[in-house]
Amino acid sequence: MPRYGLFDDFRFAGSLMARYWLSADWPVAWLLTLALGGVLVGAVAATQLSIMAQAGVTSSLAGYQAAGFYRAALMSLCAMVMMMGGMALNGFVRQAIEIRWRGRLTAGYLDRWFARRRYYLIEAGGSIENLEQRVQEDTMLAARSTLSLLSSGAQVLGTLLTLGTVLWTGSETVPFVIAGLTIAIPHTLFWTAIVYALVTSVVIHFIGRSLSRYNIRQQRYEAEFRLGMVRVRDAAEQIAFYGGEADERRRLDGQFDLVRRNWGSLIVRSFRLMVLQNVATWCAQMLPLFITAPSYFAGKVALGKLMELNATFGTFGLQITWFVQSYGEIADWRANVERLRRLEAALDEPHPSGIAYRREGEALAARELALSLPDGAPLLRLPSLDIARGDRLLVRGRSGIGKSTLMRAMAELWPYGSGTIVRPAGSAMFLPQNAYVPAGTLAAALAYPAPADAYHVAQLARVLCEVRLPGLVQRLDDEEDWKRILSPGEQQRLSMARALLVKPDFLFLDEATSALDSGLEHDLYTSLIEWLPGSAIVSVAHRPQLEKFHTKLLDLGGSAPSCAEPVGAGA
């Protein structure tokens, strides 16, 4: 992944914004944007009103003018009300934009993630880590930080235009004597604020520019540490059987050590940045006093005007140094944008297309099929294979020869290799060794991927009894994490029950009964043949007793199996 500059990040953020502000939701998007703009204009006006009120209070107190004091105090109260109301409205409108924008981004990423089974290819290829965090968290943080920076930047621009005019017109020419030479700078306060802001911005940029890189690392290390704990939780029983607590603890300690060390580097760099920002803030408060004090002591500037110029300079200077004061936020924003950019790169990776797929005819066929690993290493060659409806094919071979990979290729999940696979128009269903059981009601888990109401309760109850799970009939409406409740054998039987419900034209079983004893396996295959008499059944298995349920045998033990051989009469 190449490194990108700040301009590239701005351009990418612009493309993220276009996906919402130019989407079908654009009327609401622009209406909320106009509302946010109005709030920011009010905030700028409140800032200027507050400065004028503070100057009025100081002048009134110095001149013992009670009426002027109360007018200025009322003005200050109005400014405060405007600021407080503006802050509340700003937060409300920004959050409304954020959730709608985030929703649009999330929907787009999910569409691309599921399109062409990209979610499977990304996971199989390992091209990106913690994808779920990027979709869930980084879209939220990117939207939030972008809105925060844009709104604060717009407010800064408005404040600079208004207060810059005040500073320009109210600033006198102050002479400086350097080495006996008198230099008179017109509008001294204005130009001093500009130079001060530029110098501090450049210095802080060089001090804090590594923050973005360390923030990206911190997010990755935190996600890996969190994922490590999730894996321990998911494999709690296996770890407990092995007594692997010490090893898991060492692994987690190592992951957290990366978190701790990178966090230490972040603390040091953040501390340097914070110190310089505090110094810059102090200078913004003291510089105008040093510049205008001679004019005040000479009687050229009233106390109220002095305080107004001082407050204007401080606010103006801080607005100019907005980039400096927001450096940490900008670093976080760049880290989030960079993670989304990497997500986009993973989603846009070219889809491997070495194997050609066609949909035609009534039989499934493979021609000159050569399967390979993602790195190109050869795995399995299959010159010819034909499976017609009603066929029952048993696929055998030693572990690692490519039996499961062949099933993935038949399901159009394995694009690595060459050759042609012809898929008929009929329905196909694949049952992997590790059955997927989603959380929710048992009825929904049984009907998956169809909705729970796609079948009558009587149908669900019948197939549960057929796969020897009668005890679950009364629990069809129970909502549980069934993956944790059911044993591996019960999960495989639940998966077989789905096949009885769907009645596919082609059924592929990849070690789908490996967790069952031979008696249960015999009963389930008997049920499959009775319930699906016209369906093709392709089984990947090691047990020789399954041969009697199949009419053909494909032995992948040879270097180049040519065809599926008959094994005699099926059961």
C-alpha positions as CSV (number, residue, x, y, z in Angstrom):
1,M,0.0,0.0,0.0
2,P,1.6,3.3,-1.1
3,R,1.8,6.3,1.3
4,Y,-0.4,9.2,0.5
5,G,0.0,12.9,1.2
6,L,-2.4,15.4,2.8
7,F,-3.7,16.5,-0.5
8,D,-4.5,12.8,-1.4
9,D,-6.4,12.5,1.9
10,F,-8.4,15.6,1.1
11,R,-9.3,14.3,-2.3
12,F,-10.3,10.9,-1.0
13,A,-12.4,12.6,1.8
14,G,-14.1,14.6,-1.0
15,S,-15.1,11.4,-2.7
16,L,-16.5,10.1,0.6
17,M,-18.6,13.3,0.9
18,A,-19.8,13.0,-2.7
19,R,-21.3,9.6,-1.9
20,Y,-23.7,11.3,0.5
21,W,-24.2,14.9,-0.7
22,L,-24.7,13.7,-4.3
23,S,-26.8,10.7,-3.4
24,A,-30.6,10.3,-3.4
25,D,-30.6,11.9,0.0
26,W,-29.1,15.1,-1.3
27,P,-32.1,17.4,-0.4
28,V,-31.8,16.5,3.3
29,A,-28.0,16.6,3.1
30,W,-27.9,20.2,1.7
31,L,-30.7,21.4,4.0
32,L,-28.7,20.2,7.0
33,T,-25.6,21.7,5.6
34,L,-27.3,25.1,5.2
35,A,-28.6,24.8,8.8
36,L,-25.0,24.1,9.9
37,G,-23.8,27.1,7.9
38,G,-26.3,29.3,9.6
39,V,-25.2,28.1,13.0
40,L,-21.5,28.8,12.2
41,V,-22.4,32.4,11.0
42,G,-24.1,32.9,14.3
43,A,-21.1,31.6,16.2
44,V,-18.8,34.1,14.3
45,A,-21.2,37.0,15.1
46,A,-21.3,35.9,18.7
47,T,-17.5,35.9,19.0
48,Q,-17.3,39.4,17.6
49,L,-20.1,40.6,19.9
50,S,-18.4,39.0,22.9
51,I,-15.1,40.9,22.2
52,M,-16.9,44.2,21.8
53,A,-18.8,43.6,25.0
54,Q,-15.7,42.8,27.0
55,A,-14.1,46.0,25.6
56,G,-17.2,47.9,26.6
57,V,-17.2,46.5,30.1
58,T,-13.5,47.5,30.6
59,S,-14.0,51.0,29.2
60,S,-17.1,51.5,31.4
61,L,-15.3,50.4,34.6
62,A,-12.3,52.6,33.8
63,G,-14.5,55.6,33.2
64,Y,-17.0,54.9,36.0
65,Q,-19.8,54.8,33.5
66,A,-22.6,52.7,35.1
67,A,-25.0,53.0,32.1
68,G,-22.3,51.9,29.7
69,F,-21.4,49.0,32.0
70,Y,-24.9,47.6,32.0
71,R,-25.3,48.0,28.3
72,A,-22.0,46.1,27.7
73,A,-23.0,43.5,30.3
74,L,-26.3,42.9,28.5
75,M,-24.4,42.6,25.2
76,S,-22.1,40.1,26.8
77,L,-25.1,38.1,28.1
78,C,-26.6,38.0,24.6
79,A,-23.3,36.9,23.1
80,M,-23.1,34.1,25.7
81,V,-26.7,32.9,24.9
82,M,-25.8,32.9,21.2
83,M,-22.7,30.9,21.9
84,M,-24.4,28.4,24.1
85,G,-27.3,27.9,21.7
86,G,-25.0,27.7,18.8
87,M,-22.9,25.0,20.4
88,A,-26.0,22.9,21.1
89,L,-27.4,23.4,17.6
90,N,-24.0,22.7,16.1
91,G,-23.8,19.4,17.9
92,F,-27.3,18.4,16.9
93,V,-27.0,19.2,13.2
94,R,-23.6,17.6,12.9
95,Q,-24.8,14.4,14.5
96,A,-27.8,14.4,12.2
97,I,-25.5,14.7,9.2
98,E,-23.0,12.2,10.6
99,I,-25.5,9.4,11.1
100,R,-27.1,9.8,7.6
101,W,-23.7,10.1,6.0
102,R,-22.3,7.1,7.9
103,G,-25.4,5.1,6.9
104,R,-24.8,5.9,3.2
105,L,-21.1,4.9,3.5
106,T,-21.9,1.7,5.5
107,A,-24.6,0.6,3.0
108,G,-22.1,1.2,0.1
109,Y,-19.4,-0.8,1.7
110,L,-21.7,-3.7,2.6
111,D,-23.0,-3.8,-0.9
112,R,-19.5,-4.0,-2.3
113,W,-18.5,-6.5,0.4
114,F,-21.3,-8.9,-0.5
115,A,-21.1,-8.4,-4.2
116,R,-19.6,-11.3,-6.1
117,R,-18.9,-12.9,-2.7
118,R,-16.1,-10.4,-2.1
119,Y,-16.5,-11.1,1.6
120,Y,-15.3,-14.7,1.1
121,L,-12.4,-13.8,-1.2
122,I,-11.1,-11.1,1.1
123,E,-11.2,-13.5,4.0
124,A,-9.6,-16.4,2.0
125,G,-6.9,-14.2,0.6
126,G,-6.2,-12.3,3.9
127,S,-5.8,-9.0,1.9
128,I,-7.0,-6.8,4.8
129,E,-7.2,-7.2,8.6
130,N,-10.1,-6.2,10.9
131,L,-12.5,-5.4,8.0
132,E,-15.5,-5.3,10.4
133,Q,-13.8,-2.5,12.4
134,R,-13.2,-0.4,9.3
135,V,-16.9,-0.7,8.3
136,Q,-18.3,-0.2,11.8
137,E,-15.9,2.2,13.5
138,D,-13.8,4.0,10.9
139,T,-16.8,5.1,8.8
140,M,-18.2,6.6,12.0
141,L,-14.9,8.3,13.0
142,A,-14.2,9.5,9.5
143,A,-17.6,11.1,9.1
144,R,-17.4,12.6,12.6
145,S,-13.9,14.0,12.3
146,T,-14.4,15.3,8.8
147,L,-17.5,17.2,9.8
148,S,-15.7,18.5,12.9
149,L,-12.8,19.8,10.9
150,L,-14.9,21.3,8.1
151,S,-17.3,23.1,10.5
152,S,-14.4,24.4,12.7
153,G,-12.5,25.4,9.6
154,A,-15.5,27.3,8.2
155,Q,-15.9,29.0,11.5
156,V,-12.2,29.9,11.5
157,L,-12.5,31.4,8.0
158,G,-15.5,33.5,9.0
159,T,-13.8,34.7,12.2
160,L,-10.6,35.6,10.3
161,L,-12.6,37.7,7.8
162,T,-14.5,39.6,10.5
163,L,-11.8,40.0,13.2
164,G,-9.1,40.5,10.6
165,T,-10.9,43.6,9.4
166,V,-11.1,44.9,13.0
167,L,-7.4,44.2,13.6
168,W,-6.4,45.8,10.3
169,T,-8.4,49.0,10.9
170,G,-7.6,49.3,14.6
171,S,-3.9,48.5,14.5
172,E,-1.4,51.4,14.5
173,T,2.0,51.6,12.9
174,V,4.6,50.6,15.6
175,P,8.2,51.5,14.9
176,F,10.9,49.0,15.9
177,V,14.6,49.9,16.4
178,I,17.0,47.1,15.2
179,A,20.7,47.8,15.3
180,G,20.1,51.5,15.3
181,L,17.7,51.3,12.3
182,T,14.1,52.3,12.8
183,I,11.6,50.1,11.0
184,A,8.0,51.1,10.8
185,I,5.5,48.3,10.0
186,P,2.0,49.5,9.1
187,H,-0.9,47.6,10.7
188,T,1.7,46.0,13.1
189,L,-0.7,43.8,15.0
190,F,-2.2,42.3,11.9
191,W,1.1,41.3,10.3
192,T,2.5,40.2,13.7
193,A,-0.5,37.8,14.0
194,I,0.1,36.5,10.5
195,V,3.8,35.9,11.0
196,Y,3.3,34.4,14.5
197,A,0.7,31.9,13.1
198,L,2.8,30.9,10.2
199,V,5.9,30.3,12.3
200,T,4.2,28.3,14.9
201,S,2.3,26.2,12.3
202,V,5.5,25.2,10.5
203,V,7.3,24.3,13.8
204,I,4.4,22.3,15.1
205,H,3.9,20.5,11.8
206,F,7.5,19.2,11.9
207,I,7.1,18.2,15.5
208,G,3.7,16.5,15.1
209,R,3.8,15.0,11.6
210,S,4.6,11.5,12.8
211,L,1.4,11.4,14.9
212,S,-0.7,10.1,12.0
213,R,1.6,7.2,11.4
214,Y,1.6,6.2,15.1
215,N,-2.2,6.6,15.3
216,I,-2.7,4.2,12.4
217,R,-0.4,1.7,14.2
218,Q,-2.3,2.2,17.4
219,Q,-5.6,1.4,15.8
220,R,-4.1,-1.8,14.2
221,Y,-2.5,-3.0,17.4
222,E,-5.6,-2.3,19.5
223,A,-7.8,-4.3,16.9
224,E,-5.3,-7.2,16.9
225,F,-5.3,-7.3,20.7
226,R,-9.1,-7.2,20.8
227,L,-9.3,-9.9,18.1
228,G,-6.9,-12.1,20.1
229,M,-9.3,-12.0,23.1
230,V,-12.3,-12.8,20.8
231,R,-10.5,-15.9,19.5
232,V,-9.8,-17.1,23.1
233,R,-13.5,-16.6,23.9
234,D,-14.6,-18.5,20.7
235,A,-12.2,-21.4,21.4
236,A,-12.7,-21.4,25.1
237,E,-13.5,-25.1,25.3
238,Q,-10.7,-26.3,23.1
239,I,-8.2,-24.1,25.0
240,A,-9.4,-25.5,28.3
241,F,-9.1,-29.1,27.1
242,Y,-5.5,-28.5,25.9
243,G,-4.7,-26.5,29.1
244,G,-3.4,-23.8,26.8
245,E,-4.0,-20.8,29.1
246,A,-0.3,-20.0,29.5
247,D,0.4,-20.0,25.8
248,E,-2.7,-17.8,25.1
249,R,-1.7,-15.5,27.8
250,R,1.8,-15.1,26.3
251,R,0.3,-14.4,22.9
252,L,-2.0,-11.7,24.4
253,D,0.8,-10.2,26.4
254,G,2.9,-10.0,23.2
255,Q,0.0,-8.2,21.4
256,F,-0.6,-5.8,24.3
257,D,3.1,-5.1,24.5
258,L,2.9,-3.7,20.9
259,V,-0.1,-1.6,22.1
260,R,1.8,-0.3,25.1
261,R,5.1,0.5,23.3
262,N,3.3,2.4,20.5
263,W,1.1,4.2,23.0
264,G,4.3,5.3,24.8
265,S,5.6,6.8,21.5
266,L,2.3,8.5,21.0
267,I,2.4,10.0,24.6
268,V,5.9,11.4,24.0
269,R,4.9,13.0,20.7
270,S,1.6,14.3,22.0
271,F,3.3,15.8,25.0
272,R,5.8,17.7,22.8
273,L,2.9,18.9,20.7
274,M,0.8,20.0,23.7
275,V,3.7,21.9,25.2
276,L,4.2,23.9,22.0
277,Q,0.5,24.5,21.6
278,N,0.4,25.9,25.1
279,V,3.4,28.2,24.4
280,A,1.7,29.3,21.2
281,T,-1.5,30.1,23.2
282,W,0.4,32.1,25.8
283,C,2.2,34.1,23.1
284,A,-1.1,34.9,21.4
285,Q,-2.2,36.5,24.7
286,M,1.0,38.4,25.5
287,L,2.3,39.6,22.1
288,P,-0.4,42.3,21.6
289,L,0.1,43.7,25.0
290,F,3.8,44.2,24.4
291,I,3.1,45.9,21.0
292,T,0.3,48.2,22.1
293,A,1.4,49.0,25.6
294,P,3.7,51.9,24.5
295,S,0.7,53.5,22.7
296,Y,-1.5,53.1,25.8
297,F,1.1,54.6,28.1
298,A,1.5,57.5,25.7
299,G,-2.2,58.1,25.9
300,K,-2.9,57.3,22.2
301,V,-5.1,54.3,23.0
302,A,-7.9,54.0,25.5
303,L,-8.0,51.1,27.9
304,G,-11.1,49.7,26.4
305,K,-9.6,49.9,22.9
306,L,-6.5,48.3,24.2
307,M,-8.4,45.3,25.6
308,E,-10.5,45.0,22.4
309,L,-7.3,44.8,20.3
310,N,-5.7,42.4,22.7
311,A,-8.7,40.1,22.6
312,T,-9.1,40.4,18.8
313,F,-5.4,39.6,18.3
314,G,-5.6,36.6,20.6
315,T,-8.7,35.3,18.9
316,F,-7.4,36.1,15.4
317,G,-4.1,34.5,16.1
318,L,-5.6,31.4,17.5
319,Q,-7.9,31.1,14.4
320,I,-4.9,31.4,12.1
321,T,-3.2,28.7,14.1
322,W,-6.3,26.5,13.8
323,F,-4.2,24.0,11.8
324,V,-1.7,23.9,14.7
325,Q,-4.3,23.6,17.4
326,S,-6.1,20.9,15.5
327,Y,-3.0,18.9,14.6
328,G,-3.9,16.0,16.8
329,E,-7.4,15.9,15.4
330,I,-6.1,16.1,11.9
331,A,-3.7,13.2,12.6
332,D,-6.6,11.1,13.9
333,W,-8.7,12.0,10.8
334,R,-5.9,11.0,8.5
335,A,-5.5,7.7,10.3
336,N,-9.2,7.0,9.8
337,V,-9.2,8.1,6.2
338,E,-6.1,5.9,5.5
339,R,-7.9,2.8,7.0
340,L,-10.9,3.4,4.8
341,R,-8.7,3.9,1.8
342,R,-7.1,0.4,2.5
343,L,-10.6,-1.0,2.8
344,E,-11.5,0.4,-0.6
345,A,-8.4,-1.1,-2.1
346,A,-9.3,-4.5,-0.8
347,L,-12.9,-4.2,-2.1
348,D,-11.6,-3.1,-5.5
349,E,-9.0,-5.8,-5.9
350,P,-9.5,-7.5,-9.3
351,H,-11.5,-10.7,-9.0
352,P,-9.4,-13.7,-10.0
353,S,-10.9,-15.3,-13.1
354,G,-8.7,-18.2,-14.0
355,I,-11.6,-20.7,-14.0
356,A,-14.3,-20.2,-16.6
357,Y,-17.9,-20.8,-15.5
358,R,-20.9,-21.4,-17.7
359,R,-24.5,-22.1,-17.0
360,E,-26.1,-24.4,-19.4
361,G,-27.5,-27.9,-19.9
362,E,-28.9,-30.3,-17.3
363,A,-25.6,-31.8,-15.9
364,L,-22.7,-30.5,-14.0
365,A,-19.4,-30.9,-15.8
366,A,-15.7,-30.0,-15.4
367,R,-13.3,-29.9,-18.4
368,E,-9.5,-29.7,-18.1
369,L,-9.8,-28.3,-14.6
370,A,-6.5,-27.4,-12.9
371,L,-6.8,-26.0,-9.3
372,S,-4.0,-24.1,-7.7
373,L,-3.3,-22.2,-4.5
374,P,-3.7,-18.4,-4.4
375,D,0.1,-18.1,-4.9
376,G,-0.1,-20.1,-8.1
377,A,1.2,-23.4,-6.8
378,P,-0.5,-26.4,-8.5
379,L,-2.9,-28.4,-6.3
380,L,-5.2,-30.7,-8.4
381,R,-5.8,-31.6,-12.0
382,L,-9.1,-33.1,-13.2
383,P,-9.3,-33.6,-16.9
384,S,-13.0,-34.6,-17.0
385,L,-16.0,-34.9,-14.7
386,D,-19.7,-35.3,-15.4
387,I,-22.5,-35.4,-12.8
388,A,-26.1,-35.8,-13.9
389,R,-29.2,-35.5,-11.8
390,G,-29.7,-38.8,-9.9
391,D,-26.0,-39.5,-9.7
392,R,-24.5,-40.1,-6.3
393,L,-20.7,-39.5,-6.4
394,L,-18.3,-40.2,-3.6
395,V,-15.0,-38.2,-3.7
396,R,-12.0,-39.7,-1.9
397,G,-8.4,-38.9,-1.5
398,R,-5.7,-38.2,1.1
399,S,-5.9,-35.1,3.2
400,G,-4.6,-32.0,1.5
401,I,-5.0,-33.3,-2.0
402,G,-7.7,-30.7,-2.8
403,K,-11.1,-32.4,-2.2
404,S,-12.6,-29.4,-0.3
405,T,-11.0,-27.0,-2.8
406,L,-12.8,-28.9,-5.6
407,M,-16.1,-28.4,-3.8
408,R,-15.3,-24.7,-3.5
409,A,-14.6,-24.5,-7.2
410,M,-17.9,-26.2,-7.9
411,A,-19.6,-23.6,-5.8
412,E,-17.8,-20.8,-7.7
413,L,-15.8,-19.9,-4.6
414,W,-12.3,-20.8,-5.8
415,P,-11.2,-18.8,-8.8
416,Y,-7.6,-19.9,-8.7
417,G,-6.7,-22.2,-11.5
418,S,-7.8,-22.9,-15.1
419,G,-10.3,-24.9,-17.0
420,T,-14.1,-24.8,-17.4
421,I,-16.9,-25.7,-15.0
422,V,-20.4,-26.0,-16.4
423,R,-23.2,-25.4,-13.9
424,P,-26.7,-26.4,-14.8
425,A,-29.7,-24.1,-14.3
426,G,-31.1,-26.3,-11.4
427,S,-30.7,-25.4,-7.7
428,A,-27.5,-26.5,-5.9
429,M,-26.8,-26.6,-2.1
430,F,-23.4,-27.1,-0.4
431,L,-23.0,-28.4,3.1
432,P,-19.5,-27.8,4.6
433,Q,-18.0,-29.7,7.4
434,N,-18.4,-26.8,9.8
435,A,-22.1,-26.0,9.6
436,Y,-23.1,-22.4,9.9
437,V,-25.8,-21.8,12.5
438,P,-26.8,-18.1,12.9
439,A,-28.0,-16.7,16.2
440,G,-31.7,-16.1,16.5
441,T,-34.7,-18.4,16.7
442,L,-34.1,-22.1,16.0
443,A,-36.7,-21.9,13.2
444,A,-34.6,-19.2,11.5
445,A,-31.4,-21.2,11.9
446,L,-33.1,-24.3,10.4
447,A,-34.6,-22.4,7.4
448,Y,-31.4,-20.4,6.7
449,P,-30.8,-18.9,4.2
450,A,-34.5,-18.6,3.6
451,P,-36.6,-16.6,6.2
452,A,-38.1,-18.6,9.0
453,D,-41.7,-18.1,7.7
454,A,-40.8,-19.8,4.4
455,Y,-41.8,-23.1,5.9
456,H,-44.7,-24.3,8.0
457,V,-43.9,-25.4,11.5
458,A,-45.0,-28.9,10.6
459,Q,-42.4,-29.0,7.9
460,L,-39.7,-27.9,10.3
461,A,-40.8,-30.4,13.0
462,R,-40.8,-33.2,10.5
463,V,-37.2,-32.7,9.2
464,L,-36.0,-32.3,12.8
465,C,-37.4,-35.7,13.6
466,E,-36.0,-37.1,10.4
467,V,-32.4,-36.1,11.3
468,R,-32.9,-37.5,14.9
469,L,-33.4,-34.1,16.7
470,P,-36.9,-34.5,18.0
471,G,-36.0,-32.8,21.3
472,L,-35.6,-29.5,19.4
473,V,-39.1,-29.4,18.0
474,Q,-40.5,-27.6,21.1
475,R,-37.7,-25.0,20.9
476,L,-38.3,-23.7,17.3
477,D,-39.3,-20.3,18.7
478,D,-36.5,-20.0,21.2
479,E,-34.0,-17.3,20.4
480,E,-30.5,-18.4,21.4
481,D,-26.9,-18.5,20.2
482,W,-27.4,-22.0,18.8
483,K,-23.8,-22.2,17.6
484,R,-22.7,-22.4,21.2
485,I,-25.7,-24.6,22.4
486,L,-25.6,-27.3,19.8
487,S,-22.8,-29.8,19.6
488,P,-20.8,-30.2,16.3
489,G,-22.8,-33.4,15.5
490,E,-26.1,-31.6,16.2
491,Q,-25.1,-28.7,14.0
492,Q,-24.3,-31.1,11.1
493,R,-27.7,-32.8,11.6
494,L,-29.4,-29.4,11.5
495,S,-27.5,-28.7,8.3
496,M,-28.8,-32.0,6.8
497,A,-32.3,-31.0,7.8
498,R,-31.9,-27.8,5.6
499,A,-31.2,-30.1,2.7
500,L,-34.3,-32.0,3.3
501,L,-36.3,-28.8,3.3
502,V,-34.8,-27.3,0.2
503,K,-34.6,-30.5,-1.9
504,P,-31.9,-29.1,-4.2
505,D,-31.2,-30.6,-7.6
506,F,-27.5,-30.9,-6.7
507,L,-26.4,-31.5,-3.2
508,F,-22.7,-31.3,-2.2
509,L,-21.5,-32.6,1.2
510,D,-18.0,-31.8,2.2
511,E,-17.3,-34.1,5.3
512,A,-20.8,-33.0,6.3
513,T,-21.3,-36.1,8.6
514,S,-17.8,-36.3,10.0
515,A,-18.9,-35.5,13.6
516,L,-21.5,-38.3,13.6
517,D,-21.2,-41.9,14.5
518,S,-21.6,-44.6,11.8
519,G,-25.1,-45.4,12.9
520,L,-26.4,-41.8,12.6
521,E,-24.5,-41.3,9.4
522,H,-26.2,-44.4,7.9
523,D,-29.6,-43.2,8.9
524,L,-29.1,-39.7,7.5
525,Y,-27.8,-40.9,4.1
526,T,-30.8,-43.3,4.0
527,S,-33.1,-40.3,4.6
528,L,-31.3,-38.2,1.9
529,I,-31.8,-40.9,-0.7
530,E,-35.4,-41.3,0.2
531,W,-36.2,-37.6,0.3
532,L,-34.1,-36.6,-2.7
533,P,-34.5,-39.5,-5.2
534,G,-33.9,-37.4,-8.3
535,S,-31.1,-35.2,-6.9
536,A,-27.4,-35.5,-7.6
537,I,-25.5,-36.1,-4.4
538,V,-21.7,-35.5,-4.2
539,S,-20.0,-36.5,-1.0
540,V,-16.5,-35.8,0.1
541,A,-15.7,-38.4,2.8
542,H,-13.0,-40.8,4.2
543,R,-15.2,-43.5,5.6
544,P,-15.4,-46.6,3.3
545,Q,-18.9,-47.5,4.5
546,L,-20.3,-44.6,2.6
547,E,-19.5,-46.3,-0.7
548,K,-22.8,-48.3,-0.6
549,F,-24.8,-45.0,-0.7
550,H,-23.1,-43.9,-4.0
551,T,-23.2,-45.1,-7.5
552,K,-19.9,-43.5,-8.6
553,L,-16.4,-43.1,-7.1
554,L,-13.9,-40.4,-7.8
555,D,-10.5,-41.3,-6.3
556,L,-8.2,-38.3,-6.2
557,G,-5.3,-40.4,-5.0
558,G,-3.7,-40.6,-8.5
559,S,-1.7,-37.8,-10.1
560,A,-4.4,-37.2,-12.8
561,P,-7.8,-38.8,-12.1
562,S,-9.6,-39.1,-15.4
563,C,-13.2,-39.8,-14.5
564,A,-15.6,-41.0,-11.9
565,E,-15.8,-44.8,-11.8
566,P,-18.9,-46.8,-10.9
567,V,-18.9,-48.6,-7.6
568,G,-21.9,-50.8,-8.1
569,A,-25.5,-50.5,-7.0
570,G,-26.2,-47.7,-4.5
571,A,-28.3,-48.2,-1.3
